């Protein structure tokens, strides 16, 4: 039976951690993820879980300790945001190349500079090439559900890759919503016990973790990581199917909202999808225009073919990026989606917009304007505003 609760996104992650009861959690505080280790530390102090909490001096040390614990054979995780992730940068690559099934609770926050503590995706998108699986959430419910699925994905024998569970800072991390929690028993059965095959503290096996790789071996390790990322696609869907059996809540690589007959579509990641959904309902009710949304949940591995198929019938597409990468005409999500559409020979008009950087609000009215622009582009076949910032203050 589901447990009805009112929790912030950070509380939801901490509650999931309590139910999983991992072996080790090293962490260092940084806004807006600080509450996650704080809540977990309280659970430990109250005797509700027996996780070993390690107080470290920095985020670099937090990931280093997490890597060490995982290599030793422990189920390990940590949490961070923004500049904390930037300080972990070197270790993110180490965790992935060592094929360690670590889970990171990332509360998305703009990277400095200038200094900003609000939500955008510059931290996780900056880490998109590190070899981590990346899963994003729109709501507190999704944050909780994604976190429960993280270890079964990471620890699967065909994957053995670290997983990053992402949510938007303050918007979901501190916003309180009604959510449904799963009872402890079913969670423990779903996640299972961690039984590593190879680990440093195994007395029957001698092994090294993270040795120096000369030129004759380095490329093969990268190819092996790529194969694991490809295998992760099937595992992600298999785990989601088992989760649906347990909860009735369905997950995939992305959510298609009102896409069955859509002529104009927006592609987006994270909490702003909720505002976009409200705009869609308003537009359809008032004008009858066929507008829809593709909300990306899994960014790594990137579901290229599946996204192209889902968008194959629309006339115009707006890809919305909450991170700047200073490319010629797009952001990280834009680059991936446009490449997928090009490969599939999609004939839709495609435009890339930037929104929400540093926590800038995006409104229903903003989305209405985007859909109006898509309609115009579909009729004229002239793409305008490829590098526009939604809600930018003009001089």
CORMO-V50379 format. One record per backbone hydrogen bond with DSSP energy under -0.5 kcal/mol. CO is the residue of the C=O (numbers start at 1). NH is the residue of the N-H. If there is no record, write none. Layout:
co = <CO;CO>
nh = <NH;NH>
This chain:
co = <2;3;5;5;7;8;9;10;11;12;13;14;15;16;17;17;23;24;25;27;30;30;33;33;34;35;36;37;38;39;40;41;42;43;43;44;51;52;52;53;54;54;58;59;60;61;62;63;64;65;66;67;68;69;69;70;71;72;74;75;75;76;77;78;79;80;81;81;82;82;83;84;85;86;88;88;89;90;91;92;93;94;95;96;100;102;103;104;104;105;105;106;106;108;118;119;121;122;123;124;125;127;133;134;134;135;139;140;141;142;143;144;145;146;147;147;149;150;151;153;154;154;156;156;162;163;163;164;164;165;166;167;168;168;169;169;170;172;173;175;177;179;179;181;183;184;185;186;187;188;193;199;201;202;212;214;214;215;217;218;219;220;221;222;223;224;225;226;227;228;229;230;230;231;232;233;234;235;236;237;238;239;240;241;242;243;244;248;253;253;255;255;256;257;263;263;264;265;266;267;268;270;271;271;272;273;274;275;276;277;278;279;280;281;282;283;283;283;284;289;290;290;292;293;293;294;294;295;296;297;297;298;300;301;302;303;304;305;306;307;309;311;315;316;317;317;318;318;319;319;321;322;330;331;332;333;334;335;336;337;338;339;340;341;342;349;351;353;354;356;357;363;364;365;366;367;368;369;370;371;372;373;374;375;376;377;381;382;385;388;388;389;392>
nh = <4;181;7;179;177;12;13;14;15;16;17;18;19;20;21;22;52;77;54;56;33;34;36;37;38;39;40;41;42;43;44;45;46;48;49;47;53;25;54;55;27;56;62;63;64;65;66;67;68;69;70;71;72;73;74;73;200;201;76;23;24;103;26;105;28;107;84;85;85;86;87;88;88;89;91;92;93;94;95;96;97;98;100;99;102;163;78;106;165;80;107;108;167;169;110;359;125;126;127;127;128;130;164;299;300;166;143;144;145;146;147;148;149;150;150;151;153;154;155;156;160;161;159;160;133;104;165;135;166;106;137;108;172;173;119;171;175;9;10;9;7;5;181;3;187;188;189;190;191;192;195;202;203;205;214;217;218;219;221;222;223;224;225;226;227;228;229;230;231;232;233;233;234;235;236;237;238;239;240;241;242;243;244;245;246;247;248;250;297;298;257;295;258;293;315;316;292;318;294;320;296;273;274;275;276;277;278;279;280;281;282;283;284;285;286;287;288;289;288;291;263;264;266;257;295;268;296;255;270;136;299;303;134;303;304;307;308;309;310;311;312;314;349;265;319;351;267;320;321;353;355;121;327;335;336;337;338;339;340;341;342;343;344;346;345;317;319;321;390;359;360;367;368;369;370;371;372;373;374;375;376;377;378;379;380;381;383;384;388;354;390;392;394>
